[in-house]
Amino acid sequence: MAYQRILRTYHSIGPTKFHNLNQRIRNAIMDLSRIPEWFWAAHPKLREEYLGASNKYDVIYHESMLGGRLAIAERERLQEELVGYLDEIASLLEMAAVRNPELLVLSGFDLGKERRAHPRAKKAAANDDDQNSVHA
């Protein structure tokens, strides 16, 4: 059986791709019809802190495109801060998705499928069966 999980590709992507992904996630988080208020109730400051950092990142990202060293350094610092927020939000969304799987689809994060069964174990068992039939 496969279920959706959030891909944490934002850890290792460049500034432009990160900015685009972050904008998509920010828009989803701002839209309470996508991720409802009840989701944020247990972590009321997280949403506001993330949105504040995201807005700062948007401004500094555009400033950094001019090549200023200070703007680039600030962009990198803010990107690291946002990765921390995104990790926390992703973990909370995955937990909530156990009961409400549509949250992941609506979240703006990149998703992948993860299998609960271990395919390697099945492959190893199949190889053992093949070897046993050769020796018999």
C-alpha positions as CSV (number, residue, x, y, z in Angstrom):
1,M,0.0,0.0,0.0
2,A,1.4,3.5,-0.9
3,Y,0.7,6.7,0.8
4,Q,1.7,10.3,0.0
5,R,4.5,12.0,1.9
6,I,6.2,15.4,1.6
7,L,9.4,15.4,-0.4
8,R,11.9,17.6,1.4
9,T,13.7,18.6,-1.7
10,Y,13.8,22.2,-0.5
11,H,16.9,21.3,1.6
12,S,19.1,21.1,-1.5
13,I,17.6,23.3,-4.3
14,G,18.9,26.6,-5.6
15,P,17.5,30.0,-4.7
16,T,15.1,30.4,-7.7
17,K,13.5,26.9,-7.3
18,F,13.3,27.4,-3.5
19,H,11.6,30.8,-4.0
20,N,9.1,29.3,-6.4
21,L,8.3,26.4,-4.0
22,N,8.2,28.6,-1.0
23,Q,5.7,31.0,-2.8
24,R,3.5,28.0,-3.6
25,I,3.6,26.8,0.0
26,R,3.0,30.3,1.4
27,N,0.0,30.8,-0.8
28,A,-1.5,27.5,0.4
29,I,-0.8,28.3,4.0
30,M,-2.4,31.7,3.7
31,D,-5.6,30.1,2.2
32,L,-7.5,28.8,5.2
33,S,-9.8,26.9,2.9
34,R,-6.8,24.7,2.0
35,I,-5.2,24.3,5.4
36,P,-7.9,25.2,8.0
37,E,-7.6,27.1,11.2
38,W,-7.9,23.9,13.3
39,F,-4.6,22.7,12.0
40,W,-2.8,25.7,13.3
41,A,-4.6,25.8,16.7
42,A,-1.9,23.6,18.4
43,H,0.9,25.7,17.0
44,P,-0.5,29.3,16.7
45,K,2.8,31.1,16.3
46,L,4.3,28.8,13.7
47,R,2.0,30.0,10.9
48,E,2.7,33.7,11.6
49,E,6.4,33.2,12.1
50,Y,6.7,31.3,8.8
51,L,4.6,33.8,6.9
52,G,6.7,36.7,8.3
53,A,10.0,35.0,7.3
54,S,8.6,34.1,3.9
55,N,7.6,37.7,3.2
56,K,11.1,38.9,4.2
57,Y,12.6,36.2,2.0
58,D,10.5,37.3,-1.0
59,V,11.8,40.8,-0.7
60,I,15.4,39.9,-0.1
61,Y,15.3,37.3,-2.9
62,H,14.5,40.0,-5.5
63,E,17.1,42.3,-4.0
64,S,19.7,39.5,-4.2
65,M,19.1,39.2,-7.9
66,L,21.0,42.4,-8.3
67,G,24.1,40.6,-7.0
68,G,24.7,42.5,-3.7
69,R,26.8,40.4,-1.3
70,L,24.8,41.5,1.8
71,A,21.5,40.7,0.1
72,I,22.8,37.2,-1.0
73,A,24.1,36.5,2.5
74,E,20.7,37.5,4.0
75,R,18.9,35.5,1.4
76,E,20.9,32.4,2.4
77,R,20.3,33.0,6.1
78,L,16.6,33.4,5.5
79,Q,16.5,30.3,3.3
80,E,18.0,28.3,6.2
81,E,15.4,29.7,8.6
82,L,12.6,28.9,6.2
83,V,13.9,25.3,5.8
84,G,13.5,24.9,9.5
85,Y,9.9,26.2,9.4
86,L,9.1,24.0,6.4
87,D,10.5,20.9,8.1
88,E,8.3,21.6,11.2
89,I,5.2,22.3,9.0
90,A,5.8,19.2,6.9
91,S,6.0,17.0,9.9
92,L,2.8,18.4,11.3
93,L,1.0,18.0,8.0
94,E,2.1,14.4,7.7
95,M,0.8,13.7,11.1
96,A,-2.5,15.4,10.4
97,A,-2.7,13.6,7.0
98,V,-3.2,10.3,8.7
99,R,-6.8,11.4,9.3
100,N,-7.1,14.0,6.6
101,P,-5.0,12.9,3.6
102,E,-6.2,15.8,1.4
103,L,-4.1,18.2,3.6
104,L,-0.9,17.1,1.8
105,V,-2.3,17.6,-1.6
106,L,-3.5,21.1,-0.7
107,S,-0.4,22.1,1.1
108,G,1.7,23.2,-1.8
109,F,4.6,20.9,-0.9
110,D,6.1,18.5,-3.5
111,L,4.7,15.0,-2.8
112,G,5.9,11.5,-3.4
113,K,4.6,8.1,-2.8
114,E,6.1,5.9,-0.1
115,R,5.4,2.2,0.2
116,R,4.7,0.8,3.6
117,A,6.0,-2.7,2.7
118,H,9.7,-3.1,2.3
119,P,10.3,-4.0,-1.4
120,R,13.9,-5.1,-0.7
121,A,12.6,-7.8,1.7
122,K,10.2,-9.1,-1.0
123,K,13.0,-9.1,-3.5
124,A,15.4,-10.9,-1.2
125,A,12.7,-13.5,-0.4
126,A,12.2,-14.0,-4.2
127,N,15.9,-14.5,-4.7
128,D,16.0,-17.1,-1.9
129,D,13.1,-18.9,-3.5
130,D,15.0,-18.9,-6.8
131,Q,18.2,-20.2,-5.3
132,N,16.3,-22.9,-3.4
133,S,14.6,-24.1,-6.5
134,V,18.0,-24.4,-8.3
135,H,19.4,-26.5,-5.6
136,A,16.4,-28.8,-5.3
